[in-house]
Amino acid sequence: MGKFEELGITKDFIKGLNELGIITPTEIQAEVIPLLLTTKTDLVGQAQTGTGKTAAYGLPLLQNTDHKNNVIQSIILCPTRELGQQVAKQLFRFTKYTDKIFTEAVYGGAPIDKQIQNLKRPTHIVVATPGRLIDLVNRKAVDLRNVKTIVLDEADEMLSMGFKKELDQILSFITKSEQTWLFSATIPHGIKQIINEHMNEDAYRIEVSNKNTVNKNIEHQYIVCDEIEKLQEIINFLKKQEGNRGIVFCKTKAATQKLTKQLQAKNIAADCIHGDLLQKERDKAMRAFKNESVQLLVATDIAARGIDIEALSYVLHYQLPDKEEYYTHRSGRTARAGKRGISLSLVTSTELKQLRYFEKSLGIAFDQVK
């Protein structure tokens, strides 16, 4: 697929990429980067989580930023604070050997006064959750008059979290923007509305793969058991993992809390993240998971957005998701950067029908574990 210099990325950025072990562009990066570097255009990019979207839009965004002009030139909208923090961190890493380009992440659940203070420093790029950006605009704490580029990252997830009204509002009041880049795993009706209402008719459209293509380095397994047996099956699985780390997915906040307490009672180093946690509680759980003092993170689908931790060996589905794209997002937490991983579903006999549906719609095969 060539190298980043062939796509037009300058040597200072490539030095930073090499240090991060990012050598060969992914499919979405090879398609998107040359276009966004050389053309002012609206773009609709359809690609799954884990395909390298942040670098695909982030590198052109950074390379085209005027570091001498200390105004906000770009806005990146994300569905969750975790993804926002992850994106800002990644952009910072890309600029290690370049002229200083300052990125600020703003999101709900954290003190707004501190974020307002931070925005008074030189800022070129703001990464924001939609609700918090509108709060800052209403307080006249952020100046968007010089914004030329708007990025909607994981747009379908922002829609499913109820941000359609906020997205419409933001896209309407940033009047001088020259280009909008929308990235989404799926293109449901609400996303089509945003494209039709806020983007040019001649927007480029790039789809790097079928909407729910699953990483081929993931081994999909399942265990049939009664609901009451699922906890013991997780314990049995973890004994074989010898300290490897992973994520367990539940459908509801209540289920994550209950399962975490049950695992902790069995002396398993587990913690949970869900929508009701305070920011400091979420940060504490994520720090413990990243520094490996916690082996297992129990999460809801929405709360896990933006988690990008290398060397996760497995994903466990304590409860199957309702939609196939959620299964793809969940299983995509493992087998990152060319490594292999396991996606294990714990299903009752009545849930087997859902498993067979995923097999057919996603084009994957599940192996039963006895």
Protein Blocks (a to p, Z undefined) as FASTA:
>chain_A
ZZfklnopafklmmmmmmnopabccfklmmmmmmmmmpccdddddddehilpmmmmmmmm
mmmpcfklccdfbdcddfbfklmmmmmmmmmmmmmmgccdddddddehiafklmmmmmmp
ccfbdcddfklmmmmmmnopaccklpcbdcdehkllmmmnopmmmmmmmmmmmmmbcbdc
dddfbdcfklmmmmmmmpcfklccddfbdfklccfkbccddddddfklmmmmmmmmmmmn
nopacddddfbfklmmmmmmmmmmnopacddddfkbcfklmmmmmmmmmnopafbdcddf
klmgoiacehiabdcdfbacfbfklmmmmmmmgopehiacdddddddfklmmmmmmmmmm
nopacdddZZ
